[in-house]
Amino acid sequence: MSSQLHPSVAEFKEFVGRYPKLIQEVRQKGESWQPYYEKWVLLGEEDPYWEQFNQPTEQQKANTQDVEQEQEEDNDSGKNKEMMGQFMNMIENVDLNKVQGHIQQLNGAISNIQNLVGQFQDMKKTNPSKGNTPKRSPFGFGRD
């Protein structure tokens, strides 16, 4: 389920990473990347058109970090989507009838345990503790 980019798209992303001013312009104008991608495919990287998007190195470093951070976020998003897909596949493969049967068995076992505990509590209430009363032998003979 991993989303692999087409090689030319990956190259374009790398190209854009070297022209941070281009990223700023697209974000500021709210434009799509499509026209820039098409120009990149038609004109190539060496065309003078791209010189307008060059920046000094300090800004370029900062913006390159932004691009890398965006790529990491994209990767994290892709991982989350992949994990969610795997989770959905697991849920689809679960037999709900079996799950319901197991739940009913567990419920029955819990009910039996509750009944036993209740019986022991009743027995304890009906037979007061024997610590205060003298012990009597269960056999009646031998007493005079």
Sequence and secondary structure as in RCSB ss.txt:
>XXXX:A:sequence
MSSQLHPSVAEFKEFVGRYPKLIQEVRQKGESWQPYYEKWVLLGEEDPYWEQFNQPTEQQKANTQDVEQEQEEDN
DSGKNKEMMGQFMNMIENVDLNKVQGHIQQLNGAISNIQNLVGQFQDMKKTNPSKGNTPKRSPFGFGRD
>XXXX:A:secstr
      HHHHHHHHHHHT HHHHHHHHHHT  SHHHHHHHHHH TTSGGGGGG   HHHHHHHHHHHHHHHHHHH
HHHHHHHHHHHHHHHHHH  HHHHHHHHHHHHHHHHHHHHHHHHHHHHHHHS  TTSS    S  TT  
